[in-house]
Amino acid sequence: MVIPRARLRLGDLLLESGAITEAALAEALAEQTRTKERLGDILMRKGMITPEALYAVLEEQLGIPHVKLSRRVLAPTLSSLIPVALARKYRVIPYEREGNVLKLAMVDPLDYYAIDDIELITGLSVRPALISADEFATALARLYGVENEAIEEESSGDEALREEEIYDESSPIVRFVTQTIERAVRLRASDIHLDPNAEGAAIRLRIDGKLRREQTISRRVMQMVTARIKIVSNLNIAERRRPQDGRFRLVVDGRDIDIRVSVLPTLHGEKIVLRLLDQTRGIRSVDDLDLAEDNRRRLIAVAERPNGMVLITGPTGSGKSTTLYALLDRLNQEARNIITIEDPVEYEIEGINRQRQSAGGPTFASGLRAILRQDLNIIMVGKSAT
């Protein structure tokens, strides 16, 4: 540990720092005697102190940092250091190991009994950090897969009941799918990958262009997740040998998220990729693309030529669609007839005629032939590989 082993109490620290009054502390301590809750939880629940003020006091007085585990990759091997029952009991998450030092995120970093126990069990020196109760619950699910356990425990093996569970909005599997998407949106992920393997499946998020593993789930849970996603995407739940594409929408924190679904059969089951499109963010302007000034001027000059072609290519998440839509928005004027042919259509732009490719509909070739007879000024062809 880096902090002194003297048995400092949170109430004394907060009182000395001026974060709370003696009356507030006395009231909270009296309630603690009745409810057995942690003092910090009582103070925040009653609005006597904000989480930010609590973090500031602990960092300033004891040098205990506040960590954001949602921004970190939690190595699966860390879960072997502390049993899940102990992690749940003490509300702690091991998030990094440096030699004989274990960095431990704790809801209550002044719980010295917890620190002593974990140092005894692991044989490592604990360096505590602070996390909120909400962050702890999310991190526990990521590292130990406890949501996975809950689904296994609450779900019946009966086939008919399993079908009910993937339709019932209050069932564990539906909650799990929704929470996975919500967490990805809040982390600003562009894609969610569900990768089946021999043991089950891995859930990975693409953030800032890089994939990172979030958690693992069992084979049974993966089957139920796949079924649920197919249902909300209007896909064939019985088809497991052919690729399928669909989409659905979900509101997260008041934002309308359009979710594109790609299902691909693999050796160990169906791999699913969810592309997350935040419809409330709107179309970015060319000026907001973070291009070097010289490149920005060149792009605008080329796009505004009366004839010619602009080709935009790149890997997944590189900004192809963002750039195309920014250019379309800039060129969108009443004096111009703009038509697009896309698979799929990602964002709506008023004033532009959009043609979406779909199964059984016109091909890109026939669609282009038809568009050329529409007295157009600008045509945009968009085909995503995802």
C-alpha beads as a LAMMPS data file, in Angstrom:
LAMMPS data file: protein, C-alpha beads

386 atoms
385 bonds

1 atom types
1 bond types

-500.0 500.0 xlo xhi
-500.0 500.0 ylo yhi
-500.0 500.0 zlo zhi

Masses

1 110.0

Atoms # bond

1 1 1 0.000 0.000 0.000
2 1 1 1.050 3.552 -0.639
3 1 1 -1.173 5.207 1.935
4 1 1 -0.245 5.125 5.663
5 1 1 -1.559 2.097 7.525
6 1 1 -3.014 4.290 10.265
7 1 1 -6.722 3.546 10.495
8 1 1 -7.959 6.812 9.024
9 1 1 -11.718 7.270 8.859
10 1 1 -13.555 8.811 5.950
11 1 1 -15.711 11.021 8.164
12 1 1 -12.652 12.583 9.830
13 1 1 -11.013 13.262 6.463
14 1 1 -14.133 14.910 5.056
15 1 1 -14.620 16.961 8.192
16 1 1 -11.008 18.148 8.264
17 1 1 -11.139 19.142 4.612
18 1 1 -14.331 21.131 5.096
19 1 1 -16.265 18.968 2.638
20 1 1 -19.038 18.300 5.195
21 1 1 -20.241 19.820 8.450
22 1 1 -20.230 18.188 11.882
23 1 1 -24.049 18.089 11.812
24 1 1 -24.070 16.305 8.459
25 1 1 -21.486 13.794 9.675
26 1 1 -23.449 13.105 12.863
27 1 1 -26.643 12.538 10.862
28 1 1 -24.885 10.199 8.438
29 1 1 -23.195 8.238 11.249
30 1 1 -26.542 7.804 13.011
31 1 1 -28.050 6.410 9.819
32 1 1 -25.025 4.171 9.324
33 1 1 -25.673 2.629 12.740
34 1 1 -29.199 1.718 11.612
35 1 1 -28.586 0.650 8.006
36 1 1 -24.970 -0.649 8.164
37 1 1 -24.288 1.111 4.842
38 1 1 -20.895 2.602 4.022
39 1 1 -20.543 6.209 5.129
40 1 1 -19.620 7.483 1.684
41 1 1 -22.725 5.864 0.146
42 1 1 -24.967 7.502 2.753
43 1 1 -23.414 10.943 2.280
44 1 1 -23.792 10.796 -1.502
45 1 1 -27.298 9.311 -1.382
46 1 1 -28.461 12.107 0.934
47 1 1 -26.785 14.759 -1.206
48 1 1 -24.425 15.859 1.573
49 1 1 -21.419 15.467 -0.702
50 1 1 -20.926 15.009 -4.427
51 1 1 -18.892 12.103 -5.843
52 1 1 -16.433 14.648 -7.262
53 1 1 -15.866 16.200 -3.818
54 1 1 -15.299 12.769 -2.283
55 1 1 -12.778 11.822 -4.988
56 1 1 -10.965 15.135 -4.552
57 1 1 -10.601 14.679 -0.775
58 1 1 -9.264 11.137 -1.044
59 1 1 -6.810 12.085 -3.775
60 1 1 -5.578 15.216 -1.998
61 1 1 -5.427 13.823 1.541
62 1 1 -4.258 10.258 0.851
63 1 1 -3.022 10.239 -2.733
64 1 1 -5.731 7.740 -3.753
65 1 1 -6.558 8.316 -7.438
66 1 1 -9.964 7.983 -9.054
67 1 1 -9.746 5.589 -12.033
68 1 1 -12.078 5.198 -15.001
69 1 1 -12.066 1.463 -15.696
70 1 1 -14.349 1.951 -18.711
71 1 1 -11.344 3.466 -20.486
72 1 1 -9.032 0.566 -19.636
73 1 1 -8.557 -2.920 -21.015
74 1 1 -9.022 -5.459 -18.203
75 1 1 -6.779 -8.468 -18.860
76 1 1 -8.745 -11.729 -18.289
77 1 1 -5.818 -13.126 -16.244
78 1 1 -6.545 -10.566 -13.504
79 1 1 -9.723 -12.417 -12.563
80 1 1 -7.634 -15.384 -11.363
81 1 1 -5.990 -13.243 -8.659
82 1 1 -9.162 -12.525 -6.693
83 1 1 -12.184 -14.884 -6.593
84 1 1 -15.393 -13.310 -7.848
85 1 1 -17.106 -13.872 -4.481
86 1 1 -14.385 -11.868 -2.726
87 1 1 -14.449 -9.142 -5.393
88 1 1 -18.204 -8.857 -4.940
89 1 1 -17.980 -8.918 -1.131
90 1 1 -15.419 -6.112 -0.898
91 1 1 -16.500 -4.336 -4.127
92 1 1 -13.013 -4.374 -5.632
93 1 1 -11.645 -4.846 -9.146
94 1 1 -7.991 -5.776 -9.893
95 1 1 -7.141 -3.653 -12.934
96 1 1 -3.354 -3.822 -13.296
97 1 1 -0.346 -5.704 -11.947
98 1 1 3.197 -4.360 -11.876
99 1 1 5.573 -6.977 -10.472
100 1 1 4.550 -7.526 -6.842
101 1 1 2.147 -4.564 -6.814
102 1 1 -1.562 -5.074 -7.511
103 1 1 -3.522 -1.998 -8.508
104 1 1 -6.966 -2.407 -6.998
105 1 1 -10.019 -0.271 -7.801
106 1 1 -12.239 -0.070 -4.711
107 1 1 -15.608 1.470 -3.941
108 1 1 -14.259 1.988 -0.412
109 1 1 -10.454 2.410 -0.574
110 1 1 -10.357 2.925 3.209
111 1 1 -11.582 -0.616 3.847
112 1 1 -8.332 -1.821 5.396
113 1 1 -9.762 -5.241 6.259
114 1 1 -10.422 -5.819 2.564
115 1 1 -6.901 -4.682 1.658
116 1 1 -5.364 -6.941 4.330
117 1 1 -7.392 -9.948 3.107
118 1 1 -6.479 -9.426 -0.530
119 1 1 -2.785 -8.915 0.245
120 1 1 -2.838 -12.159 2.251
121 1 1 -4.624 -14.118 -0.514
122 1 1 -2.587 -12.782 -3.447
123 1 1 0.780 -12.304 -1.757
124 1 1 0.948 -8.914 -3.491
125 1 1 1.147 -5.366 -2.206
126 1 1 -2.126 -3.556 -2.884
127 1 1 -2.214 -0.044 -4.310
128 1 1 -5.833 1.162 -3.945
129 1 1 -7.759 3.457 -6.282
130 1 1 -11.331 4.713 -6.133
131 1 1 -14.274 3.801 -8.363
132 1 1 -18.001 4.517 -8.069
133 1 1 -20.535 1.801 -7.303
134 1 1 -21.870 2.002 -10.872
135 1 1 -18.361 1.648 -12.321
136 1 1 -17.768 -1.355 -10.064
137 1 1 -20.902 -3.162 -11.292
138 1 1 -19.949 -2.635 -14.930
139 1 1 -16.315 -3.658 -14.391
140 1 1 -17.344 -6.774 -12.426
141 1 1 -19.456 -7.903 -15.388
142 1 1 -16.609 -7.198 -17.828
143 1 1 -13.896 -9.004 -15.881
144 1 1 -15.797 -11.904 -14.332
145 1 1 -18.761 -12.248 -16.715
146 1 1 -21.279 -12.138 -13.858
147 1 1 -24.043 -11.058 -16.266
148 1 1 -23.272 -14.301 -18.062
149 1 1 -23.677 -16.206 -14.792
150 1 1 -26.974 -14.478 -14.037
151 1 1 -28.390 -15.490 -17.403
152 1 1 -27.284 -19.091 -16.887
153 1 1 -28.903 -19.175 -13.439
154 1 1 -32.156 -17.403 -14.320
155 1 1 -32.734 -19.019 -17.717
156 1 1 -34.351 -22.421 -17.982
157 1 1 -33.051 -25.180 -20.212
158 1 1 -36.590 -25.738 -21.510
159 1 1 -36.706 -24.792 -25.215
160 1 1 -40.171 -23.192 -25.075
161 1 1 -39.215 -21.032 -22.113
162 1 1 -35.983 -19.999 -23.851
163 1 1 -38.117 -18.677 -26.712
164 1 1 -40.165 -16.665 -24.229
165 1 1 -36.992 -15.276 -22.671
166 1 1 -35.647 -13.846 -25.929
167 1 1 -38.973 -12.083 -26.547
168 1 1 -39.651 -10.898 -22.974
169 1 1 -38.269 -7.365 -22.542
170 1 1 -37.637 -7.975 -18.819
171 1 1 -35.698 -11.239 -19.238
172 1 1 -31.984 -11.488 -18.348
173 1 1 -30.897 -12.080 -21.948
174 1 1 -32.751 -9.013 -23.242
175 1 1 -31.267 -6.888 -20.450
176 1 1 -27.821 -8.240 -21.277
177 1 1 -28.066 -7.353 -24.980
178 1 1 -29.401 -3.884 -24.193
179 1 1 -26.755 -3.181 -21.555
180 1 1 -23.967 -4.357 -23.875
181 1 1 -25.085 -1.910 -26.555
182 1 1 -25.574 0.912 -24.046
183 1 1 -22.072 0.394 -22.651
184 1 1 -20.598 0.431 -26.164
185 1 1 -22.424 3.660 -27.046
186 1 1 -21.229 5.370 -23.865
187 1 1 -17.659 4.298 -24.653
188 1 1 -18.112 5.798 -28.143
189 1 1 -17.492 2.464 -29.847
190 1 1 -18.215 2.257 -33.569
191 1 1 -18.774 -1.518 -33.627
192 1 1 -19.555 -4.462 -31.344
193 1 1 -18.081 -7.857 -32.313
194 1 1 -19.442 -11.128 -30.933
195 1 1 -16.847 -13.761 -31.882
196 1 1 -17.775 -17.429 -31.287
197 1 1 -15.066 -19.904 -30.278
198 1 1 -14.820 -23.469 -28.983
199 1 1 -15.686 -22.467 -25.374
200 1 1 -18.255 -19.736 -25.987
201 1 1 -17.763 -16.264 -27.426
202 1 1 -15.774 -13.084 -26.901
203 1 1 -17.342 -9.619 -26.955
204 1 1 -15.059 -6.947 -28.421
205 1 1 -15.578 -3.231 -29.024
206 1 1 -13.930 -1.121 -31.715
207 1 1 -12.939 2.152 -30.069
208 1 1 -10.826 4.754 -31.873
209 1 1 -10.263 2.240 -34.669
210 1 1 -8.910 -0.542 -32.426
211 1 1 -10.688 -3.661 -31.199
212 1 1 -10.506 -4.469 -27.492
213 1 1 -11.937 -7.442 -25.614
214 1 1 -14.665 -6.571 -23.115
215 1 1 -15.760 -9.942 -21.758
216 1 1 -16.448 -13.582 -22.573
217 1 1 -19.789 -15.378 -22.536
218 1 1 -20.752 -19.049 -22.585
219 1 1 -21.861 -20.898 -25.711
220 1 1 -25.463 -21.066 -24.441
221 1 1 -25.593 -17.352 -23.728
222 1 1 -24.119 -16.616 -27.168
223 1 1 -26.875 -18.693 -28.781
224 1 1 -29.524 -16.722 -26.907
225 1 1 -27.857 -13.390 -27.720
226 1 1 -27.778 -14.354 -31.403
227 1 1 -31.457 -15.278 -31.331
228 1 1 -32.394 -12.007 -29.628
229 1 1 -30.441 -9.876 -32.104
230 1 1 -31.989 -11.752 -35.048
231 1 1 -35.479 -11.145 -33.677
232 1 1 -35.103 -7.370 -33.255
233 1 1 -33.372 -7.169 -36.672
234 1 1 -36.185 -9.068 -38.449
235 1 1 -33.790 -11.824 -39.528
236 1 1 -34.501 -15.526 -39.970
237 1 1 -33.834 -17.057 -36.558
238 1 1 -33.723 -20.587 -38.013
239 1 1 -31.167 -19.773 -40.745
240 1 1 -27.651 -20.579 -39.521
241 1 1 -25.799 -21.489 -42.717
242 1 1 -26.032 -18.261 -44.730
243 1 1 -24.954 -14.661 -43.999
244 1 1 -27.742 -12.249 -43.040
245 1 1 -27.943 -8.468 -42.735
246 1 1 -30.458 -6.390 -40.807
247 1 1 -30.864 -3.358 -38.615
248 1 1 -32.780 -2.033 -35.607
249 1 1 -32.885 1.062 -33.434
250 1 1 -32.337 1.672 -29.734
251 1 1 -32.582 4.845 -27.657
252 1 1 -29.558 5.281 -25.363
253 1 1 -29.410 8.268 -22.988
254 1 1 -31.967 10.091 -25.137
255 1 1 -30.007 9.458 -28.343
256 1 1 -31.452 7.548 -31.281
257 1 1 -28.921 4.832 -32.205
258 1 1 -29.291 3.035 -35.532
259 1 1 -27.705 -0.425 -35.325
260 1 1 -26.671 -2.311 -38.462
261 1 1 -26.401 -6.075 -38.018
262 1 1 -24.188 -8.496 -39.948
263 1 1 -24.404 -12.227 -39.183
264 1 1 -21.768 -14.546 -40.650
265 1 1 -21.624 -18.355 -40.184
266 1 1 -18.220 -19.587 -38.907
267 1 1 -16.696 -22.845 -37.695
268 1 1 -17.884 -22.370 -34.094
269 1 1 -21.181 -20.627 -34.771
270 1 1 -22.480 -17.325 -36.082
271 1 1 -20.262 -14.249 -35.739
272 1 1 -22.187 -10.998 -35.271
273 1 1 -20.990 -7.463 -35.905
274 1 1 -23.135 -4.509 -34.817
275 1 1 -22.325 -1.125 -36.393
276 1 1 -23.492 1.725 -34.120
277 1 1 -24.687 4.915 -35.828
278 1 1 -25.717 7.831 -33.609
279 1 1 -28.467 9.562 -35.586
280 1 1 -28.596 12.504 -33.161
281 1 1 -24.988 13.529 -33.838
282 1 1 -25.984 14.647 -37.313
283 1 1 -23.812 15.152 -40.364
284 1 1 -20.390 16.664 -39.740
285 1 1 -19.243 19.556 -41.907
286 1 1 -16.077 19.349 -43.994
287 1 1 -14.533 21.888 -41.587
288 1 1 -15.045 19.435 -38.692
289 1 1 -13.238 16.483 -40.298
290 1 1 -9.903 17.331 -38.609
291 1 1 -8.147 17.557 -41.966
292 1 1 -4.980 19.579 -42.466
293 1 1 -5.916 22.944 -43.957
294 1 1 -4.191 22.183 -47.246
295 1 1 -6.002 18.837 -47.575
296 1 1 -9.330 20.429 -46.650
297 1 1 -8.994 23.026 -49.430
298 1 1 -7.996 20.345 -51.957
299 1 1 -10.951 18.131 -51.040
300 1 1 -13.455 20.989 -51.390
301 1 1 -11.927 22.127 -54.686
302 1 1 -12.106 18.636 -56.182
303 1 1 -15.663 17.996 -54.940
304 1 1 -16.967 21.280 -56.361
305 1 1 -15.670 20.671 -59.883
306 1 1 -18.503 20.435 -62.462
307 1 1 -17.283 17.024 -63.636
308 1 1 -14.972 14.213 -62.556
309 1 1 -14.980 11.595 -59.822
310 1 1 -13.878 11.472 -56.177
311 1 1 -12.992 7.993 -54.824
312 1 1 -12.902 7.524 -51.050
313 1 1 -11.544 4.219 -49.694
314 1 1 -10.145 2.927 -46.421
315 1 1 -10.447 0.282 -43.705
316 1 1 -13.360 -0.078 -41.286
317 1 1 -13.788 2.947 -39.038
318 1 1 -11.454 5.180 -41.054
319 1 1 -14.129 7.809 -41.798
320 1 1 -15.244 7.003 -45.357
321 1 1 -18.961 7.507 -44.748
322 1 1 -18.357 10.532 -42.527
323 1 1 -16.340 12.204 -45.281
324 1 1 -18.871 11.338 -47.998
325 1 1 -21.813 12.686 -46.028
326 1 1 -19.909 15.856 -45.127
327 1 1 -19.263 16.479 -48.833
328 1 1 -22.885 15.732 -49.758
329 1 1 -24.124 18.152 -47.118
330 1 1 -21.823 20.880 -48.454
331 1 1 -22.886 20.302 -52.091
332 1 1 -26.590 20.011 -51.281
333 1 1 -28.187 23.053 -52.956
334 1 1 -31.597 23.595 -54.541
335 1 1 -29.996 24.258 -57.933
336 1 1 -28.437 20.771 -57.940
337 1 1 -30.057 17.394 -58.456
338 1 1 -28.210 14.948 -56.200
339 1 1 -29.024 11.235 -56.187
340 1 1 -27.311 8.499 -54.196
341 1 1 -27.373 4.733 -54.399
342 1 1 -26.272 3.150 -51.108
343 1 1 -26.029 -0.131 -49.262
344 1 1 -26.988 0.705 -46.614
345 1 1 -28.306 4.271 -46.192
346 1 1 -26.722 5.459 -42.945
347 1 1 -27.977 9.037 -42.470
348 1 1 -30.911 11.019 -43.850
349 1 1 -30.142 14.297 -45.660
350 1 1 -33.108 16.476 -46.609
351 1 1 -33.153 17.464 -50.268
352 1 1 -31.149 14.479 -51.527
353 1 1 -32.796 11.567 -53.317
354 1 1 -31.636 8.274 -51.807
355 1 1 -31.904 4.804 -53.316
356 1 1 -31.255 1.913 -50.938
357 1 1 -30.149 -1.454 -52.240
358 1 1 -32.040 -4.418 -50.810
359 1 1 -32.539 -8.097 -51.479
360 1 1 -34.779 -8.581 -54.488
361 1 1 -34.415 -4.927 -55.508
362 1 1 -32.367 -3.367 -58.280
363 1 1 -28.664 -4.128 -58.456
364 1 1 -26.060 -1.368 -58.367
365 1 1 -25.684 -1.740 -62.146
366 1 1 -29.403 -1.410 -62.936
367 1 1 -29.787 1.334 -60.340
368 1 1 -26.978 3.354 -61.903
369 1 1 -28.482 2.983 -65.377
370 1 1 -31.796 4.321 -64.103
371 1 1 -30.178 7.203 -62.224
372 1 1 -28.341 8.386 -65.332
373 1 1 -31.729 9.169 -66.912
374 1 1 -32.732 11.386 -63.950
375 1 1 -31.104 14.662 -65.168
376 1 1 -28.632 14.598 -62.307
377 1 1 -25.798 16.904 -61.309
378 1 1 -24.133 14.712 -58.678
379 1 1 -24.293 11.012 -57.943
380 1 1 -22.885 9.282 -54.873
381 1 1 -22.354 5.518 -54.783
382 1 1 -21.821 4.069 -51.308
383 1 1 -21.135 0.402 -50.593
384 1 1 -20.070 -0.732 -47.150
385 1 1 -18.177 -3.969 -46.666
386 1 1 -19.504 -4.283 -43.132

Bonds

1 1 1 2
2 1 2 3
3 1 3 4
4 1 4 5
5 1 5 6
6 1 6 7
7 1 7 8
8 1 8 9
9 1 9 10
10 1 10 11
11 1 11 12
12 1 12 13
13 1 13 14
14 1 14 15
15 1 15 16
16 1 16 17
17 1 17 18
18 1 18 19
19 1 19 20
20 1 20 21
21 1 21 22
22 1 22 23
23 1 23 24
24 1 24 25
25 1 25 26
26 1 26 27
27 1 27 28
28 1 28 29
29 1 29 30
30 1 30 31
31 1 31 32
32 1 32 33
33 1 33 34
34 1 34 35
35 1 35 36
36 1 36 37
37 1 37 38
38 1 38 39
39 1 39 40
40 1 40 41
41 1 41 42
42 1 42 43
43 1 43 44
44 1 44 45
45 1 45 46
46 1 46 47
47 1 47 48
48 1 48 49
49 1 49 50
50 1 50 51
51 1 51 52
52 1 52 53
53 1 53 54
54 1 54 55
55 1 55 56
56 1 56 57
57 1 57 58
58 1 58 59
59 1 59 60
60 1 60 61
61 1 61 62
62 1 62 63
63 1 63 64
64 1 64 65
65 1 65 66
66 1 66 67
67 1 67 68
68 1 68 69
69 1 69 70
70 1 70 71
71 1 71 72
72 1 72 73
73 1 73 74
74 1 74 75
75 1 75 76
76 1 76 77
77 1 77 78
78 1 78 79
79 1 79 80
80 1 80 81
81 1 81 82
82 1 82 83
83 1 83 84
84 1 84 85
85 1 85 86
86 1 86 87
87 1 87 88
88 1 88 89
89 1 89 90
90 1 90 91
91 1 91 92
92 1 92 93
93 1 93 94
94 1 94 95
95 1 95 96
96 1 96 97
97 1 97 98
98 1 98 99
99 1 99 100
100 1 100 101
101 1 101 102
102 1 102 103
103 1 103 104
104 1 104 105
105 1 105 106
106 1 106 107
107 1 107 108
108 1 108 109
109 1 109 110
110 1 110 111
111 1 111 112
112 1 112 113
113 1 113 114
114 1 114 115
115 1 115 116
116 1 116 117
117 1 117 118
118 1 118 119
119 1 119 120
120 1 120 121
121 1 121 122
122 1 122 123
123 1 123 124
124 1 124 125
125 1 125 126
126 1 126 127
127 1 127 128
128 1 128 129
129 1 129 130
130 1 130 131
131 1 131 132
132 1 132 133
133 1 133 134
134 1 134 135
135 1 135 136
136 1 136 137
137 1 137 138
138 1 138 139
139 1 139 140
140 1 140 141
141 1 141 142
142 1 142 143
143 1 143 144
144 1 144 145
145 1 145 146
146 1 146 147
147 1 147 148
148 1 148 149
149 1 149 150
150 1 150 151
151 1 151 152
152 1 152 153
153 1 153 154
154 1 154 155
155 1 155 156
156 1 156 157
157 1 157 158
158 1 158 159
159 1 159 160
160 1 160 161
161 1 161 162
162 1 162 163
163 1 163 164
164 1 164 165
165 1 165 166
166 1 166 167
167 1 167 168
168 1 168 169
169 1 169 170
170 1 170 171
171 1 171 172
172 1 172 173
173 1 173 174
174 1 174 175
175 1 175 176
176 1 176 177
177 1 177 178
178 1 178 179
179 1 179 180
180 1 180 181
181 1 181 182
182 1 182 183
183 1 183 184
184 1 184 185
185 1 185 186
186 1 186 187
187 1 187 188
188 1 188 189
189 1 189 190
190 1 190 191
191 1 191 192
192 1 192 193
193 1 193 194
194 1 194 195
195 1 195 196
196 1 196 197
197 1 197 198
198 1 198 199
199 1 199 200
200 1 200 201
201 1 201 202
202 1 202 203
203 1 203 204
204 1 204 205
205 1 205 206
206 1 206 207
207 1 207 208
208 1 208 209
209 1 209 210
210 1 210 211
211 1 211 212
212 1 212 213
213 1 213 214
214 1 214 215
215 1 215 216
216 1 216 217
217 1 217 218
218 1 218 219
219 1 219 220
220 1 220 221
221 1 221 222
222 1 222 223
223 1 223 224
224 1 224 225
225 1 225 226
226 1 226 227
227 1 227 228
228 1 228 229
229 1 229 230
230 1 230 231
231 1 231 232
232 1 232 233
233 1 233 234
234 1 234 235
235 1 235 236
236 1 236 237
237 1 237 238
238 1 238 239
239 1 239 240
240 1 240 241
241 1 241 242
242 1 242 243
243 1 243 244
244 1 244 245
245 1 245 246
246 1 246 247
247 1 247 248
248 1 248 249
249 1 249 250
250 1 250 251
251 1 251 252
252 1 252 253
253 1 253 254
254 1 254 255
255 1 255 256
256 1 256 257
257 1 257 258
258 1 258 259
259 1 259 260
260 1 260 261
261 1 261 262
262 1 262 263
263 1 263 264
264 1 264 265
265 1 265 266
266 1 266 267
267 1 267 268
268 1 268 269
269 1 269 270
270 1 270 271
271 1 271 272
272 1 272 273
273 1 273 274
274 1 274 275
275 1 275 276
276 1 276 277
277 1 277 278
278 1 278 279
279 1 279 280
280 1 280 281
281 1 281 282
282 1 282 283
283 1 283 284
284 1 284 285
285 1 285 286
286 1 286 287
287 1 287 288
288 1 288 289
289 1 289 290
290 1 290 291
291 1 291 292
292 1 292 293
293 1 293 294
294 1 294 295
295 1 295 296
296 1 296 297
297 1 297 298
298 1 298 299
299 1 299 300
300 1 300 301
301 1 301 302
302 1 302 303
303 1 303 304
304 1 304 305
305 1 305 306
306 1 306 307
307 1 307 308
308 1 308 309
309 1 309 310
310 1 310 311
311 1 311 312
312 1 312 313
313 1 313 314
314 1 314 315
315 1 315 316
316 1 316 317
317 1 317 318
318 1 318 319
319 1 319 320
320 1 320 321
321 1 321 322
322 1 322 323
323 1 323 324
324 1 324 325
325 1 325 326
326 1 326 327
327 1 327 328
328 1 328 329
329 1 329 330
330 1 330 331
331 1 331 332
332 1 332 333
333 1 333 334
334 1 334 335
335 1 335 336
336 1 336 337
337 1 337 338
338 1 338 339
339 1 339 340
340 1 340 341
341 1 341 342
342 1 342 343
343 1 343 344
344 1 344 345
345 1 345 346
346 1 346 347
347 1 347 348
348 1 348 349
349 1 349 350
350 1 350 351
351 1 351 352
352 1 352 353
353 1 353 354
354 1 354 355
355 1 355 356
356 1 356 357
357 1 357 358
358 1 358 359
359 1 359 360
360 1 360 361
361 1 361 362
362 1 362 363
363 1 363 364
364 1 364 365
365 1 365 366
366 1 366 367
367 1 367 368
368 1 368 369
369 1 369 370
370 1 370 371
371 1 371 372
372 1 372 373
373 1 373 374
374 1 374 375
375 1 375 376
376 1 376 377
377 1 377 378
378 1 378 379
379 1 379 380
380 1 380 381
381 1 381 382
382 1 382 383
383 1 383 384
384 1 384 385
385 1 385 386
